Structure formats: C-alpha cells, structure tokens
Amino acid sequence: MNENIIALCDRIREASLSLHRYLRHGHLEKVYENGLAHRLVMQDLIVSQQHPLQVKDQDGTVLGEYLADLLVAQVLIVELKDCRALASEHTAQLVALRDSELLRISPQGFETLMVKFHKEAGIDDLWAKAQPAYDEVIARYHPGVLQALRESNGYLRNPTSGYLGRRFQIYIDLLGAPNQVHQRSFKDDYYVVATPSVDPQIDYIRRAYLHYLLDPLGFKYAEPLDKKKALLDYAQAAPALGEQYKDDFVLLATMSLVKAVESRMQRGSKREEMVQQALKEGFILTPHFAEQLVLYEKQEAAMRYYLPDMIVAIDLKKEEARLEKAEFSKERAVRIAKKAAPPPKPVLTGVRKTLEDAIALYDQKDWPKAREEFLKVLKETEDKSIHAKAYYGLARIAALQKNPELAVQLFEKTLELRPDPDIASWSHVYLGRLFDLANERQPATDHYKAVMALEGAPPTAKQAARKGLEQSFEREKK
C-alpha cells in the first residue's frame, strides 16, 4: 500500500510540475485545479474535484463538511495553493483531515484481524530473534551519527534539543535493498531510513540532517532568494541536475547551501573538490555559499540569523561571470558501494574437524585413511546428524571398494538417522543402483521413487533417480 501511495504521489507531482511549466504564474487557483484534474484523468486515474468530506466528533456526530480540492484514486487528497510559499495554516488544513471520514476507510474489523495475525504469525517471537541484529547495527551507527549531528549543530550554531519543536528520526531497515538512505519529511518532522551496508552511511545521514536544519531557512527567506532567481536559467543547462531543482530556485539554493556546508566540514583540498563537483552537477550557488561560509565562520551569529546576509551578498554579475565558464557534467555521479568482505572460514575443532578431515581424504581418494577418520567421528560424538554424515561416507567407501553388502547396510543405517535431504536423496540413489546391480529391480525403483517424493532433494539427485526409473543402472564398461 505504501509503495502504491508513493508511486501515486510521484505521478501527481510530475503532472503538477508539467502543468506549472506550461501555465506558469498568474492564473486563478481553479485553473490549476482543473488543469491538474484533466492531466490525471488523461493518465486513467479516477479524480473527484471538490470532494465532500464529513468531519466528525469522537462519538460520530457530524460537525461539518470539508471540500477537498482533489480526491485521486479514492485514496489521496490533493490540496492546491496559489501562493508564493506554503504557510503554517496550509499545513494545519491538511493535518485536520486526520479527523475526516476519508481517513477511516479501513475495513470493519481490520484492527481485530491485525491483532489476530500478530498472534498467529508469532510477531513477538520473530522480533525477539531479529532484535539482536538490529541492536548490533544501531550500535555501529551510534558513535558516527552522534558525532555527525554534534558537528552539524556546532557548525550551524544550532540548539541541540528539539529545533523549533521539530524531530529528526533515523530508522534501520535490515530487510531493505542494500546501500541506500531514504529521506522523507512530514510537516515538521524528518525521517531517514538506512538499509544494510558494509560501513555505516554517516555522510548521507549528515546530509539529511543538514536538510532538516536548513530547509526551513530556505522557505523562511524565500522572498530575498526570489530576487536572485535570474540565475536559475543557468541551471537549465546542467544535464545531471534533477528537474525539481530546475523548477524551484529556493530548493536549488537550499541544496547548494547544504553542499557548501558539507564542503566546509571537510578538511584540506577535499573542500574545493566538493564545491567544484557540486557546481558540475548544477548546484550553481554552492561556490558562492562556500565563499560566504568562510566569513560566517569568523563571526558569532548562528546560521539562522546570518543566512540573510549571505543571500544579499549574491552578486548577480559575479555569479553570471562564474557560471558562463562552468562546465556541467553530462551524467550524475554514481556512488560505488563498498562490497562486503567474504566471512572468514570458521575454524573447526573437535569432531567437526575430524569430519572435515575425513571428507577431505575421501575427496583425495585416500579411502583407507578416510575410513579411519569416519570411524573416529562415530566414537567422538553421539550427535545423530553427524553420525549420519559419517555412515554416509563409510557407505560410499564400501561401494567404491566393491563391497556392496556392507555398502547397503551402511546406506540403510544412514537413512535410519534421518539425515538432511541432500544425504538422504543420494543414499536412496546409491541404494537403487546397488539393487539394480544385484538384479533386484523392485527395491531399486522403490528407492528412486523415494528420491522423487523427498522434499528438498537437490535437482541432480532427482535427475539421477529419474534416469534410474527409466532404465536399470549398469556399471560403465572400461
């Protein structure tokens, strides 16, 4: 469901940007509403304009009615605003929808069903097994994240306890596709989800945190930024720059600032390399902000007070001269994820070491010594699963040494110990072949059929059994 909603949001966002690029500014809000509804309908989406929603009290009493601009696919409300920037009352309007009937469309009894599922699926037990793995990864992230947040707060001179009542939360998703960091924001809160990786992805979490701190400043100072919007034309020539930045100068400026701050938090020549890389990608104000940050570091005001000075200092002629010489990258930089090193081979001791030695000697065709080691295994442990492997090895040696009666006894003993599907299936195959060689076709086919019915039997064993059912096994003539 969440993936479908996100995909739907992406389609609506793309349609909105496309419509805005065509209509530009100056039309009534209703024109944009009609245009967006038309474009979504053209995509075969069900759209209802000015859709009525009942707002109810806790006891179900209808308090009034609310008209949503668009209801898309019966699941998503779209509110359109024809304004310079979003205001707090716009956000409050959407938050109020949490009390509307539309957001209570879950089937009757769904909560009870989920409680039942939780118990039947053993979610608590599953979590108890998985939690140590999550705790381990969180422990790996904790020092680096803590340092990154402290450095970011220190550089921007930001209070560390709840910035303007907002929250920044990090989640670990061990089941997600590896080497990813996803960032989402809802109202005043920012959420970051990190998936498995060889090393903690601290740099990307730091960038998300810088967005959390700097995004509100971009919106706050949108008006002075808008006076520098003429520079946006230069960003259109950057092939690697996302379309969202080419259409939104405030968004472009904020990301340019984030990258400039990232560069200043590095040391040595890497600072200038990061600035130039950001410029190549199309973040045209990163060089300006990086220069201004040098001055910012020499004074005492926090970034939220100093940013207006940095915006005023944008010299259009100077930046135009700089951008005339800029060479933009044709493609976005590709991040190469670090590959995990193969886990070290476990060091075996005791009976498992003896069993490994026996198998190695068998593979080397040193069957007398292998037999001695398999016999040692039987003496060193009472574990039936290990005994099964030892008897299986002894049975194969007996067959190779042309002792079919002993081989049959040992393979049957192997099966009595309920081995894993691999050993069980091949034991049946060998028994089938031994009975075929003794001209006892019925027990031979019984063993081949047992392989075909065995759950988890490897394809190679089933193929050998299928061949045995089709034709009696014969030794290869030399």
RODO-2510 file (C-alpha; in nm, 4 decimals, decimal comma):
residues 478
     n   res          X          Y          Z
     1     m     0,0000     0,0000     0,0000
     2     n     0,2765     0,2467     0,0963
     3     e     0,4640     0,1794    -0,2300
     4     n     0,1430     0,2416    -0,4285
     5     i     0,0817     0,5706    -0,2490
     6     i     0,4398     0,6864    -0,3085
     7     a     0,4126     0,5964    -0,6778
     8     l     0,0814     0,7848    -0,6969
     9     c     0,2385     1,0885    -0,5300
    10     d     0,5208     1,0789    -0,7846
    11     r     0,2709     1,0764    -1,0739
    12     i     0,0784     1,3698    -0,9261
    13     r     0,3984     1,5639    -0,8613
    14     e     0,5206     1,5097    -1,2180
    15     a     0,1824     1,6133    -1,3598
    16     s     0,1824     1,9251    -1,1398
    17     l     0,5312     2,0296    -1,2484
    18     s     0,4448     1,9699    -1,6129
    19     l     0,1269     2,1788    -1,5802
    20     h     0,3142     2,4572    -1,3999
    21     r     0,5823     2,4701    -1,6685
    22     y     0,3068     2,5118    -1,9281
    23     l     0,0792     2,7597    -1,7473
    24     r     0,3473     2,9375    -1,5419
    25     h     0,2208     3,2052    -1,2965
    26     g    -0,0804     3,4340    -1,2899
    27     h    -0,3868     3,2107    -1,3225
    28     l    -0,6641     3,1576    -1,0709
    29     e    -0,6299     2,8613    -0,8387
    30     k    -0,9321     2,6991    -1,0054
    31     v    -0,7494     2,6954    -1,3393
    32     y    -0,4629     2,4966    -1,1868
    33     e    -0,7109     2,2632    -1,0169
    34     n    -0,8948     2,1947    -1,3426
    35     g    -0,5687     2,1518    -1,5309
    36     l    -0,4246     1,9030    -1,2810
    37     a    -0,7517     1,7070    -1,2689
    38     h    -0,7539     1,6930    -1,6502
    39     r    -0,3964     1,5660    -1,6725
    40     l    -0,4552     1,2988    -1,4076
    41     v    -0,7711     1,1791    -1,5833
    42     m    -0,5639     1,1540    -1,9019
    43     q    -0,3464     0,9073    -1,7067
    44     d    -0,6552     0,6908    -1,6401
    45     l    -0,6766     0,7970    -1,2747
    46     i    -1,0112     0,8451    -1,1013
    47     v    -1,0306     1,2085    -0,9886
    48     s    -1,3060     1,3818    -0,7909
    49     q    -1,2950     1,7638    -0,7645
    50     q    -1,4230     1,9472    -0,4571
    51     h    -1,4867     1,6135    -0,2921
    52     p    -1,7017     1,6466     0,0252
    53     l    -1,5646     1,5007     0,3490
    54     q    -1,7539     1,4835     0,6758
    55     v    -1,5723     1,5926     0,9895
    56     k    -1,6988     1,4023     1,2922
    57     d    -1,6635     1,4251     1,6670
    58     q    -1,5357     1,1335     1,8746
    59     d    -1,8881     0,9940     1,9162
    60     g    -1,9541     1,0065     1,5418
    61     t    -2,1562     1,3273     1,5411
    62     v    -2,1153     1,5152     1,2124
    63     l    -1,9674     1,8581     1,2869
    64     g    -1,9428     1,9893     0,9363
    65     e    -1,8235     1,9282     0,5858
    66     y    -1,4889     1,9898     0,4181
    67     l    -1,4312     2,0090     0,0419
    68     a    -1,1010     1,8625    -0,0755
    69     d    -0,9678     2,0159    -0,3973
    70     l    -0,8956     1,6725    -0,5479
    71     l    -0,9506     1,3167    -0,4362
    72     v    -0,7317     1,0902    -0,6507
    73     a    -0,7910     0,7161    -0,6868
    74     q    -1,0135     0,7232    -0,3768
    75     v    -0,7055     0,7234    -0,1517
    76     l    -0,5149     1,0513    -0,1843
    77     i    -0,6212     1,4091    -0,1114
    78     v    -0,4551     1,6866    -0,3121
    79     e    -0,4801     2,0469    -0,1938
    80     l    -0,3711     2,3215    -0,4338
    81     k    -0,2437     2,6608    -0,3204
    82     d    -0,1769     2,9552    -0,5479
    83     c     0,0754     3,1394    -0,3310
    84     r     0,4390     3,2400    -0,3099
    85     a     0,5203     2,9907    -0,0315
    86     l     0,3347     2,7495     0,1942
    87     a     0,2270     2,8888     0,5302
    88     s     0,1564     2,7160     0,8613
    89     e    -0,2205     2,7438     0,8088
    90     h    -0,1877     2,5364     0,4915
    91     t    -0,0195     2,2585     0,6855
    92     a    -0,2826     2,2828     0,9598
    93     q    -0,5539     2,2372     0,6994
    94     l    -0,4060     1,9042     0,5902
    95     v    -0,3456     1,7877     0,9459
    96     a    -0,7128     1,8499     1,0187
    97     l    -0,8020     1,5873     0,7611
    98     r    -0,6920     1,3216     1,0042
    99     d    -1,0353     1,3596     1,1631
   100     s    -1,2282     1,3243     0,8378
   101     e    -1,4177     1,0131     0,7338
   102     l    -1,1929     0,9578     0,4313
   103     l    -0,9027     0,8580     0,6509
   104     r    -1,1189     0,5979     0,8216
   105     i    -1,1792     0,3738     0,5240
   106     s    -1,0155     0,0584     0,6641
   107     p    -1,2457    -0,2442     0,6538
   108     q    -1,4610    -0,3111     0,9564
   109     g    -1,2804    -0,5414     1,1973
   110     f    -0,9411    -0,4687     1,0413
   111     e    -0,7816    -0,3869     1,3783
   112     t    -0,9087    -0,7134     1,5276
   113     l    -0,7814    -0,9006     1,2239
   114     m    -0,4348    -0,7478     1,2628
   115     v    -0,4226    -0,8423     1,6316
   116     k    -0,5113    -1,1987     1,5363
   117     f    -0,2473    -1,2015     1,2632
   118     h     0,0108    -1,0641     1,5082
   119     k    -0,0501    -1,3561     1,7433
   120     e    -0,0786    -1,6308     1,4809
   121     a     0,2314    -1,5175     1,2938
   122     g     0,4305    -1,5024     1,6163
   123     i     0,5467    -1,1475     1,5501
   124     d     0,6743    -1,1071     1,9072
   125     d     0,8893    -1,4204     1,8745
   126     l     1,0147    -1,3120     1,5334
   127     w     1,1094    -0,9723     1,6699
   128     a     1,2862    -1,1327     1,9671
   129     k     1,5014    -1,3247     1,7178
   130     a     1,5646    -1,0236     1,4936
   131     q     1,6212    -0,7596     1,7605
   132     p     1,9846    -0,8547     1,8397
   133     a     2,0767    -0,7959     1,4738
   134     y     1,9102    -0,4529     1,4794
   135     d     2,0759    -0,3673     1,8113
   136     e     2,4139    -0,4583     1,6638
   137     v     2,3687    -0,2312     1,3613
   138     i     2,2337     0,0547     1,5744
   139     a     2,5401     0,0231     1,7979
   140     r     2,7605     0,0541     1,4876
   141     y     2,5765     0,3671     1,3731
   142     h     2,5503     0,5387     1,7103
   143     p     2,9018     0,6909     1,7513
   144     g     2,9227     0,8175     1,3925
   145     v     2,5697     0,9588     1,3872
   146     l     2,6190     1,1275     1,7236
   147     q     2,9409     1,2908     1,6037
   148     a     2,7853     1,3994     1,2719
   149     l     2,4887     1,5609     1,4458
   150     r     2,7080     1,7344     1,7007
   151     e     2,9392     1,8693     1,4305
   152     s     2,6438     1,9909     1,2228
   153     n     2,4805     2,1601     1,5206
   154     g     2,8122     2,3102     1,6211
   155     y     2,8888     2,4438     1,2738
   156     l     2,5448     2,5978     1,2246
   157     r     2,5328     2,7045     1,5914
   158     n     2,2025     2,5325     1,6296
   159     p     2,0399     2,4347     1,9630
   160     t     2,0722     2,0598     2,0098
   161     s     1,7464     1,9978     2,1981
   162     g     1,4443     1,9969     1,9674
   163     y     1,4916     2,2610     1,6981
   164     l     1,1691     2,4658     1,6839
   165     g     0,9711     2,1707     1,8207
   166     r     1,0677     1,9532     1,5205
   167     r     1,2004     1,5965     1,5167
   168     f     1,4685     1,4125     1,3213
   169     q     1,4394     1,0327     1,3365
   170     i     1,6576     0,7558     1,1934
   171     y     1,5362     0,4027     1,1228
   172     i     1,7352     0,0933     1,0289
   173     d     1,5781    -0,1413     0,7721
   174     l     1,7768    -0,4650     0,7568
   175     l     1,5350    -0,6150     0,5029
   176     g     1,5711    -0,3317     0,2517
   177     a     1,7848    -0,3274    -0,0615
   178     p     2,1466    -0,2636     0,0469
   179     n     2,3436     0,0618     0,0447
   180     q     2,0509     0,3049     0,0477
   181     v     1,9461     0,6011     0,2593
   182     h     1,5921     0,7286     0,2089
   183     q     1,4740     1,0642     0,3417
   184     r     1,1146     1,1787     0,3840
   185     s     0,9559     1,4696     0,5675
   186     f     0,6049     1,5121     0,7017
   187     k     0,5026     1,8500     0,8339
   188     d     0,7903     1,9477     1,0678
   189     d     0,9391     1,6015     1,1141
   190     y     1,2125     1,4355     0,9077
   191     y     1,2567     1,0589     0,8749
   192     v     1,5645     0,8762     0,7493
   193     v     1,5722     0,5039     0,6668
   194     a     1,9109     0,3354     0,6232
   195     t     1,9411    -0,0119     0,4697
   196     p     2,2255    -0,2626     0,5183
   197     s     2,5752    -0,1561     0,4154
   198     v     2,9331    -0,2582     0,4863
   199     d     3,0055     0,0671     0,6690
   200     p     2,7529     0,2976     0,8388
   201     q     2,6295     0,5561     0,5871
   202     i     2,7101     0,8537     0,8059
   203     d     2,7715     1,1048     0,5241
   204     y     2,4206     1,0582     0,3863
   205     i     2,2638     1,0836     0,7304
   206     r     2,4599     1,4046     0,7890
   207     r     2,3255     1,5434     0,4610
   208     a     1,9693     1,4545     0,5639
   209     y     2,0248     1,6278     0,8981
   210     l     2,1581     1,9391     0,7251
   211     h     1,8395     1,9432     0,5175
   212     y     1,6408     1,9146     0,8387
   213     l     1,8200     2,2226     0,9740
   214     l     1,8459     2,4311     0,6561
   215     d     1,5253     2,3573     0,4627
   216     p     1,3115     2,5764     0,6939
   217     l     1,5564     2,8637     0,6426
   218     g     1,5195     2,8341     0,2661
   219     f     1,1420     2,8721     0,2966
   220     k     1,1773     3,1491     0,5552
   221     y     1,3987     3,3585     0,3286
   222     a     1,2246     3,2666     0,0024
   223     e     1,1461     3,6313    -0,0764
   224     p     1,5071     3,7632    -0,0802
   225     l     1,6139     3,4460    -0,2635
   226     d     1,3497     3,5118    -0,5269
   227     k     1,5279     3,8372    -0,6149
   228     k     1,8255     3,6289    -0,7329
   229     k     1,6093     3,3927    -0,9379
   230     a     1,7561     3,5108    -1,2676
   231     l     2,0440     3,2694    -1,2035
   232     l     1,8027     2,9765    -1,2400
   233     d     1,8386     2,9994    -1,6185
   234     y     2,1968     2,8761    -1,5900
   235     a     2,0838     2,5645    -1,4044
   236     q     1,8700     2,4626    -1,7030
   237     a     2,1885     2,3762    -1,8924
   238     a     2,3024     2,1190    -1,6322
   239     p     2,2115     1,7701    -1,7677
   240     a     2,2789     1,5962    -1,4365
   241     l     2,0584     1,8283    -1,2310
   242     g     1,7187     1,6956    -1,1274
   243     e     1,4129     1,8633    -1,2775
   244     q     1,2816     1,9575    -0,9346
   245     y     1,5799     2,1907    -0,8875
   246     k     1,5391     2,3463    -1,2325
   247     d     1,1820     2,4455    -1,1459
   248     d     1,2322     2,5626    -0,7866
   249     f     1,5019     2,8218    -0,7149
   250     v     1,4536     2,8011    -0,3363
   251     l     1,5050     2,4245    -0,3486
   252     l     1,8140     2,4708    -0,5664
   253     a     1,9571     2,7370    -0,3371
   254     t     1,8956     2,5279    -0,0253
   255     m     2,0656     2,2232    -0,1736
   256     s     2,3550     2,4425    -0,2866
   257     l     2,3893     2,5649     0,0722
   258     v     2,3798     2,2087     0,2083
   259     k     2,6619     2,1056    -0,0245
   260     a     2,8614     2,4155     0,0666
   261     v     2,8276     2,3365     0,4378
   262     e     2,9319     1,9762     0,3692
   263     s     3,2450     2,1032     0,1971
   264     r     3,3371     2,3351     0,4835
   265     m     3,3014     2,0498     0,7321
   266     q     3,5777     1,8642     0,5457
   267     r     3,9472     1,9410     0,5639
   268     g     4,2198     2,0288     0,3150
   269     s     4,1884     2,0087    -0,0624
   270     k     3,8722     1,7998    -0,0419
   271     r     3,6761     2,1173     0,0330
   272     e     3,7358     2,2714    -0,3082
   273     e     3,6865     1,9358    -0,4833
   274     m     3,3399     1,9042    -0,3284
   275     v     3,2464     2,2590    -0,4278
   276     q     3,3524     2,2065    -0,7882
   277     q     3,1738     1,8711    -0,8053
   278     a     2,8530     2,0341    -0,6789
   279     l     2,8855     2,3065    -0,9430
   280     k     2,9375     2,0478    -1,2176
   281     e     2,6176     1,8741    -1,1065
   282     g     2,4284     2,2038    -1,1434
   283     f     2,4136     2,3366    -0,7871
   284     i     2,5119     2,6799    -0,9095
   285     l     2,5178     2,8663    -0,5775
   286     t     2,7494     2,6246    -0,3954
   287     p     3,0673     2,8254    -0,4805
   288     h     2,9073     3,1488    -0,3548
   289     f     2,7874     2,9938    -0,0311
   290     a     3,1247     2,8240     0,0249
   291     e     3,2957     3,1645    -0,0012
   292     q     3,0421     3,3229     0,2326
   293     l     3,0835     3,0433     0,4872
   294     v     3,4455     3,1489     0,5318
   295     l     3,3150     3,4849     0,6558
   296     y     3,0392     3,3166     0,8575
   297     e     3,2994     3,1139     1,0481
   298     k     3,4718     3,4356     1,1618
   299     q     3,1653     3,5861     1,3307
   300     e     2,9382     3,4674     1,6159
   301     a     2,5810     3,4694     1,4801
   302     a     2,4008     3,1395     1,4179
   303     m     2,3234     3,0403     1,0604
   304     r     1,9531     3,1113     1,1011
   305     y     2,0422     3,4780     1,1631
   306     y     2,3373     3,5060     0,9243
   307     l     2,1816     3,3493     0,6140
   308     p     2,0035     3,6706     0,5024
   309     d     2,3447     3,8386     0,4737
   310     m     2,4701     3,5502     0,2590
   311     i     2,1678     3,5844     0,0308
   312     v     2,2047     3,9627    -0,0029
   313     a     2,5719     3,9085    -0,0879
   314     i     2,4811     3,7125    -0,4031
   315     d     2,6232     3,9347    -0,6789
   316     l     2,4342     3,8515    -0,9979
   317     k     2,7070     3,9848    -1,2283
   318     k     2,9787     3,7957    -1,0424
   319     e     2,7807     3,4720    -1,0433
   320     e     2,6867     3,5112    -1,4095
   321     a     3,0540     3,5533    -1,4952
   322     r     3,1375     3,2418    -1,2935
   323     l     2,8585     3,0365    -1,4482
   324     e     2,9466     3,1422    -1,8032
   325     k     3,2701     2,9454    -1,7562
   326     a     3,1129     2,6496    -1,5764
   327     e     3,1310     2,3058    -1,7372
   328     f     2,8422     2,0870    -1,6276
   329     s     2,8626     1,7089    -1,6024
   330     k     2,6565     1,5162    -1,8536
   331     e     2,5606     1,2492    -1,6012
   332     r     2,5112     1,2356    -1,2278
   333     a     2,7979     1,0989    -1,0230
   334     v     2,7488     0,7312    -0,9460
   335     r     2,8193     0,6164    -0,5940
   336     i     3,0020     0,2828    -0,5886
   337     a     2,9037     0,0852    -0,2831
   338     k     3,1730    -0,0961    -0,0910
   339     k     3,1434    -0,4717    -0,1199
   340     a     3,1276    -0,6788     0,1928
   341     a     3,4322    -0,8951     0,2529
   342     p     3,3559    -1,2680     0,2478
   343     p     3,3112    -1,4025     0,6001
   344     p     3,6170    -1,5830     0,7342
   345     k     3,6014    -1,9571     0,7134
   346     p     3,5066    -2,0913     1,0571
   347     v     3,7821    -2,2689     1,2452
   348     l     3,6596    -2,6190     1,3173
   349     t     3,7588    -2,8128     1,6273
   350     g     3,6788    -3,1488     1,7818
   351     v     3,4522    -3,3878     1,5969
   352     r     3,3665    -3,1343     1,3239
   353     k     3,7366    -3,1021     1,2446
   354     t     3,7650    -3,4822     1,2300
   355     l     3,4651    -3,4986     0,9959
   356     e     3,6121    -3,2279     0,7702
   357     d     3,9440    -3,4176     0,7552
   358     a     3,7612    -3,7381     0,6658
   359     i     3,5712    -3,5695     0,3824
   360     a     3,8943    -3,4112     0,2531
   361     l     4,0689    -3,7515     0,2484
   362     y     3,7709    -3,9005     0,0654
   363     d     3,7893    -3,6256    -0,1981
   364     q     4,1601    -3,7058    -0,2365
   365     k     4,0626    -4,0728    -0,2949
   366     d     4,2660    -4,1810     0,0081
   367     w     3,9864    -4,4148     0,1123
   368     p     4,1671    -4,6213     0,3810
   369     k     4,2632    -4,3101     0,5794
   370     a     3,9232    -4,1526     0,5139
   371     r     3,7572    -4,4658     0,6563
   372     e     3,9695    -4,4388     0,9713
   373     e     3,8642    -4,0755     1,0204
   374     f     3,4936    -4,1518     0,9656
   375     l     3,5174    -4,4259     1,2299
   376     k     3,6787    -4,1748     1,4693
   377     v     3,3801    -3,9460     1,4171
   378     l     3,1445    -4,2202     1,5371
   379     k     3,3482    -4,2516     1,8585
   380     e     3,3856    -3,8790     1,9285
   381     t     3,0173    -3,7828     1,9416
   382     e     2,6612    -3,9090     1,9943
   383     d     2,5127    -3,6473     1,7614
   384     k     2,2900    -3,8384     1,5173
   385     s     2,3179    -3,5757     1,2423
   386     i     2,6979    -3,6084     1,2481
   387     h     2,6741    -3,9882     1,2676
   388     a     2,4592    -3,9789     0,9524
   389     k     2,7362    -3,7963     0,7649
   390     a     2,9973    -4,0434     0,8896
   391     y     2,7918    -4,3501     0,7910
   392     y     2,7252    -4,1917     0,4510
   393     g     3,0994    -4,1526     0,3976
   394     l     3,1668    -4,5095     0,5094
   395     a     2,8909    -4,6384     0,2793
   396     r     3,0377    -4,4664    -0,0260
   397     i     3,3833    -4,6023     0,0563
   398     a     3,2386    -4,9558     0,0844
   399     a     3,0704    -4,9152    -0,2539
   400     l     3,3931    -4,7914    -0,4146
   401     q     3,5848    -5,0799    -0,2624
   402     k     3,3305    -5,3172    -0,4238
   403     n     3,1716    -5,4362    -0,1010
   404     p     2,8013    -5,3995    -0,1960
   405     e     2,6557    -5,5892     0,1023
   406     l     2,8339    -5,3600     0,3516
   407     a     2,7502    -5,0548     0,1424
   408     v     2,3777    -5,1392     0,1521
   409     q     2,3888    -5,1836     0,5318
   410     l     2,5699    -4,8519     0,5797
   411     f     2,3388    -4,6542     0,3458
   412     e     2,0342    -4,8003     0,5252
   413     k     2,1912    -4,7053     0,8599
   414     t     2,2399    -4,3534     0,7237
   415     l     1,8702    -4,3268     0,6375
   416     e     1,7680    -4,4529     0,9816
   417     l     1,9405    -4,1469     1,1330
   418     r     1,7153    -3,9073     0,9333
   419     p     1,9899    -3,7081     0,7550
   420     d     1,9418    -3,3839     0,5630
   421     p     1,7658    -3,4015     0,2225
   422     d     2,0922    -3,3966     0,0279
   423     i     2,2428    -3,7025     0,2015
   424     a     1,9061    -3,8801     0,2223
   425     s     1,8352    -3,8400    -0,1502
   426     w     2,1784    -3,9589    -0,2605
   427     s     2,1639    -4,2521    -0,0170
   428     h     1,8436    -4,3622    -0,1899
   429     v     2,0078    -4,3148    -0,5327
   430     y     2,3082    -4,5291    -0,4321
   431     l     2,0828    -4,7961    -0,2837
   432     g     1,8778    -4,8003    -0,6031
   433     r     2,1921    -4,8510    -0,8100
   434     l     2,3234    -5,1222    -0,5775
   435     f     1,9947    -5,3138    -0,6027
   436     d     1,9967    -5,2675    -0,9811
   437     l     2,3458    -5,4209    -0,9953
   438     a     2,2117    -5,7132    -0,7873
   439     n     1,9265    -5,7561    -1,0391
   440     e     1,6676    -5,6602    -0,7747
   441     r     1,4625    -5,4121    -0,9772
   442     q     1,1669    -5,3649    -0,7401
   443     p     1,3616    -5,2364    -0,4347
   444     a     1,5723    -5,0316    -0,6765
   445     t     1,2677    -4,8481    -0,8165
   446     d     1,1319    -4,8018    -0,4622
   447     h     1,4448    -4,6082    -0,3699
   448     y     1,4345    -4,3995    -0,6901
   449     k     1,0709    -4,3121    -0,6185
   450     a     1,1660    -4,2132    -0,2629
   451     v     1,4026    -3,9551    -0,4068
   452     m     1,1296    -3,8074    -0,6290
   453     a     0,8971    -3,7755    -0,3268
   454     l     1,1599    -3,6306    -0,0937
   455     e     1,1060    -3,2615    -0,0186
   456     g     1,4251    -3,0599    -0,0559
   457     a     1,6084    -3,3195    -0,2654
   458     p     1,8611    -3,1457    -0,4954
   459     p     1,7839    -3,1395    -0,8701
   460     t     2,0910    -3,3516    -0,9511
   461     a     1,9713    -3,6331    -0,7231
   462     k     1,6235    -3,6196    -0,8735
   463     q     1,7694    -3,6304    -1,2221
   464     a     1,9729    -3,9419    -1,1283
   465     a     1,6614    -4,1032    -0,9764
   466     r     1,4529    -4,0211    -1,2830
   467     k     1,7167    -4,1831    -1,5030
   468     g     1,7162    -4,4892    -1,2733
   469     l     1,3404    -4,5229    -1,3095
   470     e     1,3657    -4,5101    -1,6860
   471     q     1,6463    -4,7627    -1,7155
   472     s     1,8201    -5,0066    -1,4807
   473     f     2,1609    -4,8884    -1,3641
   474     e     2,4667    -5,0616    -1,5070
   475     r     2,8331    -5,0168    -1,4362
   476     e     3,0263    -4,8342    -1,7038
   477     k     3,2337    -5,0728    -1,9121
   478     k     3,6033    -4,9896    -1,9228
***
